[in-house]
Amino acid sequence: MSKAASTRSSPRPGAALSPAAAERVVDSLAPLLHEWLPRQRWFAGKGRPITGFAAVAATELMPPTASGPGPGLLHLLVRVEQRATPDLDAPPVPVPPTDDCYQLLLGVRPTLPPQLTAARIGIVDTGPLAGRVVYEALHDPRLADLLLEHLRSPGALGPLRFDRAVEIPAGLTPRLLGAEQSNSSVVYGEEYILKILRRVFPGANPDLELPLALAGQGCRRVPSPVAWFEAVGDGAGREPLTLGVLQPYLQDSEDGWQLALRTLADGGAFTDEARALGRATAEVHLALAAALPTVSLGPRQTAQLAEAMSGRLDATAQAVPALLPYVAGLRTAFDALARSGSGGAGSGGGPVGLVTRAQRVHGDLHLGQTLRTPDGEWSLIDFEGEPARPLTERRRPQPAVRDVAGMLRSFDYAARFHEPWSPDWAERCRSAYCDGYAEGTGTDPREDPALLRAYETDKAVYEVLYEARNRPDWLPVPMAAIQRLAGGLP
């Protein structure tokens, strides 16, 4: 990205390793990574054997000391190779072979202090780090502070480039958050939060690109990036890889998912909150449409949308046999979308206006991607999109109703997660959210039932595959929606 207020170079410790040296380091770490990586919550390749590692880039942000207890900080970009066949004890879901690139921040010490025992990865047997203990560096306040120092002083170190938009104060105490899924986050002084992207891709990451664009529009619903760092050149490829984004930390804010569950447990309605959240979503969509290009979708593009959804349905049904009895009913949603794009009426006879314009969207909107501040305002966070989808797809303009459908599914999740199941609660929240969205945009997503049903069905199919791969115990949650969207029992 290029909107930093300053990019002055500054002297910084450490150095980039040569490709040969980087490969030697990764080779020496391979036995430890084989055991450690699959246990990390952010590792996307669970259930598939790791067949090898390849160094993309390696940088010593702080060189390990030759003697003494001082830590070193090693930044690695590692390509993890996995074959297609899952382990025998994994869910029976066919997956293609991968060679995903991961970002690792490793501390290196002769011995590990007791307070860092939980971060231990292991002792390296061979190679340039032989005899040293390596550990997850973000658990070490000294190394987490060093990372912030690089963000405070824009400049480059080997393939790494650090940029910032505003001045950042020194002396902020770091604190690693423990409730992460696909990434890791460190809070600094309760003022800023640094999101470390773990699985990284070439090209502008929406988690940086979209908040920067929204900041340019003066949108206050999304925390503006304060600083960020990327990998460019020297083995990282021609396109930059977004590695981390520093944003204001919304202290004392409440996660939308937890707030919804607490409201359910207390017997509350949540409709006022849902309506306000709909208005907040509308503000973000309007700002994104103003900041970035929008496109019109003609009949051919609409048919392609429906065809892609139908293809995902077929693939998921093969992977999760429980879906097979509902395929015919679910496919009617995609057929109705295709007909609406060719000039026919939607499934409820309504207009098809929303399908004619596509824009940049959040891409993975649900209650867990929202925060309500103490003054009752809603903010949207985590614009990375669905991690399982290719980056090019996540950056593609799409109908804004995709985000609406994601949030509607999230209300269903909350109601189903709570005992006893509260479908009426979910329906009231869904209606209130759409009301709020219509107030903000002047367009009610329910006015195009074919489009809304297609996107909600596509989302539920995605959830079935995700739960089958990652949380089989949760599979009944999307399957309840599958039955409803398919028109009842098969």
N, C-alpha and C positions, 0 to 999 in steps of 0.2 A: 504494500500500500504506500501511498505517497503524500498523505495529508498531515504529516507530522509538523509540529511547529518548529522543530529544530532537528537537524541531523548532523550536528557537529561531531567530528571524530574525537575520541578521547582515549588517552592511554588506558589500556586494560590488561590485566594479567592473563596468562595462559596463551594457548596457541592451538591452531587447527593441526590435526595429525595428517600425515600424508596418507593416501589411499592404502598403501601397503601396511603402514603402521596401524591404521584403523582396522584393517582386516585381521591383523595379528591380535589386536585387543578383543575383537568380537569372537574370534576363534577360541581365545582363552576363556572367555565368559560363557561360551556355548553350553557346557554341561550345567552351569548354574541356571542359565536362562531357560533351558528345557524344563526344569522343575518349577521355576518361579513364575514365569510368564502366565501359564494356564491358570494359576491361582488368583491372578489379578482380576478385579471386577471389570476393568476396562478392556481386557483382552477379548477381542471379537472372535477368535478362532477356537473357542472351547469345543471339545468333543472331536477334534481332528488332530491326527498326529503331526507334530512338527518335524519336518524333514531337513531343515537347514536354516542357517542364518547368513546374511550377507551385509557387510558394512556399507551404508550409504554415505555417512559422514561421521567424523568423531572430532570433538573439540574439548580441550582441557580448559574449562572456565576457571579452574584453580588447579594448577599442577600438584599432584601428590608430593608431599615432602619426602626426601630421601631418608630422613630419620626424624624421630619425634612424633608426637601424637596428632599433629595437625592434619585436618582432612583435605582431600582433594575433591574436586567436583568435575565429573566427566559427563559431557553431553553426547549422547549417541542417537543417531538415526539408523535403525536396523530394519532390514527387510526380513520378514519371517516367512519362510516357505512351508506350506502345508499341503498335503495331498487331499484329494476329494473324498476318499473313503473315510467315513467317521469311525471312531472306536466302536467296538461291539456294545459297550454299555451306554453309548450316547443315544439320544432320541433318533428314531429312524427317519431323518430328514436329509435327503440328498443335497449336497452343497458342492459347488465347483472348487477346483484347486485355487489357492490364493498365494500371493506373495506380498501381503500388506506391509506397509512401512509404519514403524512405531517409534515414538520419541521416548527415550529413557534418560533420566537424570540420576546418575549413580554417585554416591559418596564412596570415597576410598580412604581407608585408615589402616595402620598397622594392627590396632586392636580396637574393638568397639566398646564405647562406654555403656554402662548398664542401661542408661535412659534411652538408648537407641536399639536395644535388643530386638524390639518388635519390627524394626526396619531391616533387619539382617537378611541378606540374600545368600551369602556364603563366602568361603575362602577360596581364592583363585589358586589353582594347582600349578598352572604353567603360564608361560608367556610373560609379557612386560609387567603384569600386575601380580606375579606369582608370590604367594605368601600374604597378600593383602586381603583385608575384609572389604567386600563391597556391600552397599546397602542402599535403600531407597532414600535419595538425598533430600526429598521434600520434608522428611521427618526431622531433619537436622536444622535447627533455627539458624545456625551460622551459615549454612549453605543456602537456605531459603532467602536469607538476607542478602547474600551475594548476588543471587538472581535479580532481586529488586534493584540492587546497585547498578547492574547493567542496564536495566530499564530506565533508571534515573539519568544515565549518561548516554545519550544516543550515539551510536557508532556501530562498527562492524568488528567481528572477530572470526576470521576464517569464513565459513559459510553462514554464520549467524549475523543477522542484522537487527539492531535494536532501535526502535523509534518511539517517540512520545508526542502527545498533543499538548500537554501542559506540564508545568513544573511539579515534581513529586517530592514531598518532604522526606528527610532522612530520619533514621531512628525508629521506624515503625516495626513493632514486634510481630513476627510471622506466626501463624497458626494454621496447621493443615486441617482441612475439613475431612471428615471421615465418611460422609454419606454420598459418595460419588458413584456414578454408573459408568459412563463411557469416557470420562476424563478425570482430572484431579484438580483441586482448587486449594489455594492458600490465601488466607485473609491476613492483611497487613494492618495492624493497629486499629482494627475495626473500621478503617476508612476505605480500604480498597480490597478487591478480590481478584486474584490472578488465576485465570482458568488455563491449565496446561492441557493442550490437546494431545491425546495419546496416539490415536491412529490418524496419521496425517496423509494428505493427498496433495499433488501438485495443483496449483491454481488458487485463486482468492477464496478463502473460506468464508461462507456466509456469516459466521459468528463474528467476524471482524468487518466484513464488507457492508452488511446491512445496518448494524448499529452506527457505523461511520456515516452512511447515507442518511439515516434518520436524524443523527445529530446535525447534519447540514440543513435539515428541514426544521430544526427547532423542536422536534418531537420529544416530549418529556416522559413518554411512556416506557422508554428503553434507556438503561444506563449508557452514557456515552463512553467509548473507549478512551482511556487515559494514556495507555502505552501498549505496545505489542512487540513481538519479535517473530522473525521468519528465518527460514533457511533459503539461501540463494546461491546458485553456482557451487563450484568446488565439490561436485558429487551430488548436490541436491537436485540437479536438473535445471532446465531452462526456465521453468515456471516456479515461482516461490512457493514454499510450503509454510502455511501459517502454523506457528507453534504455540503461541500463548497470547492472551489478551487480558490486560489489566483494566478493570472498570470500578466505579464507585461501589462500595459495599452498602447495601440498603439495610443498615442495622435495625434490628427489632422488627423487620418485616416478617410476615408469616407466609409460608408456602401455601399456595392455593389448594393443593391436594390435602395437606394436613388440616387446613381450615375447613374444607368441605367435610372431611371425616369427623372432625370435632363437632361441627354443626349437626351432622346426622346423629352422632351419639347423644347430643343434647336435645334432640327432637326439633331442631330448628329447620327453617324452610330453605335458606340460602338463595332465594329468588332475587332479593335486592342485590346481593353480591354478584349473581350471575348476570343480571341486567347491566350493572356497572362494568363488568368484565367484557360484555358484548360491546359496550361503547368504547372501551379501551382498545379492543381489537380493531374496531372500525377506524379509530384515529391512526393506528399503526399502518393499516392497509392504505388509507388515504395518503399518508406521508410517503410510503414506499412507492405508490403509483406516481406521486409528484417527483420523487427523486430519481427514479430509474425507469428505463423504457418499458412500455406496455405494448402488447401485440394483440391483434384481432385473430380470433380462431374461426375459420370458415368451416363449411361442412366436412371437408376432407380431414382437417385437424381434429374436429370433434369425433369423427369416426375412428381416427387413430387413437385418441384418448380411450374410447370405449373398447377398442380392440386390445390395447395394452392392459387394461383392467381385466378383460376376459382372459387374457393369457396368464396373468398373475393368479387368477382364480384356478385355472387348470393346473398350473404348476404346484400351487399350494394343496390342492385336493390330492394330487399324487403323493405329496410329502406327508400330509396329515389325513389319513383315511376317514377320520370322523367327519370331515367336511363333505365327502362324496355324496351323501344322500341329499344335500342341499344345493348342489351345483346348479341344477336346472332352475330352481327358484331364484337363486342369486343372479344368474345370468340375465334374467329379465330386466334387472336394473341397468345393465350395460347395454342391452338391446334398446331400451327406451331412450338412453342417452344418444345412441347412434341415430335413432329416428328423429330425435329433437334437433340434432344438428343438421339433418337433411331437410328440415322444414316442417317436420311433423310436430305434433303437440307433445309436451312432456307427459310423464306418467300420470299427472293429475290435471292435464289440460292447460297448464299455465304457460306463461311466456318463457323464452329461453335466453333472456338478456344476459345473465351472468356468464354464460359460456362463451359469449362473443368477445370478451376481453380477458386477457391473461396478464399477470404482473408478478413481481417478486413477492413471495409470501414467507411466513415463518417456516412452514414446512413440517413441523413436528409439534404443533400446538396442542397442549393439554394442561390440566390444572397444575401439574408439577413444574411447568415452565412459566408460572406466574407467581408474583409476589404482591401481597397487599401491605402497604405501608401503614404505620400507626395512624395516619390521618385518613385512612380509608381508601386511598388511591391505589389503582392496580398498575403494576409494571409487568412487561413481558421480557423474558430472558431466554438465553440459549437458542440462538438463531442458526445453529449448525445444521438443522434438518435431521431427517432420519438417518442415523449413521450407516445403516445397512445399504442405503441407496448410493449410487455413484455420485461423485461431486458434480459432474456435469448436469445430472438430472436435478440435483438439489438447487442448482443455480438457474434453472430454466424457468421462465415466466409460466405461471399456472393460474387457473381461476382461483380467486380469493376464497371461494367456498370450500376449498380444500382445508384451510385452517378452521373454518366454521365446523366442518364435519369432524375434524379431530377433536375439537372441544366438546361437541355433542357426544362423541364416544366417551370422553373422559367423565362426563356426568354419569353415564351408564356404568362406567368402571367404579366410580365412588359408591353408587347406589348398590351395586352388586357386591362390592367389597365389604360393605357394612352388613351386619346381622341384626335383625332379619332384613332380607332384600327389600329395597324400597323403590320399586319401579315408578310409582307415582311421583316421588320426590325428584327422580331424574327427569321425568317428563316436564314437570313444572320448571325445573332449572333450564332445560333445553329451550322451552318456550320463552322464558325471560331473557335468556342469552340472545336469542334471535331478535327479540323486541329491542334490546339495547343496541344490537348491531344495526338494525334498521334505522333507529334514531340517529346513529352516527353517520351512516352512509346515504340514507334515503332509499336504500334498496334492501328489501327483506329477502334473505336467502330462501325462505320457504315459498317464494313466488315462482321458483324454478324447481319443482319437486323432482324432476328427472335428474337434474344435475346434482342436487343435494343427496338424493338417495344413492346415486352412483358412487359419489365420493365417500359417503358413509359406509357403503358396502365394501368398497375397495379398502378402506381403513380397517374394517372388521376382519377382512381376509388377511391383511398384513398382520394384525394382532394375533390371529390364530397361528400363523407361522412363527411369529416371535415367541409366543408362549410355549409352543411345542419344542422350540429349540432351547429356550432359556429358563422357563418357569412352568413346567408341565402342570403343576398344581393349580396354576391360574387359568388353564385352558377353558374351564367351564365359563369364565367371564365373557370372553368374546363369543363363545359358542352360543350363549343365550341371545346375543344380538344377532348372530347368524340365523338362528331359528326365526326371530322376528322379521328380519330383513328378507328372508326367503319366503315369507308368507305362512309361517307356521310349521307344523310337523311335516316331514317328507312323505 
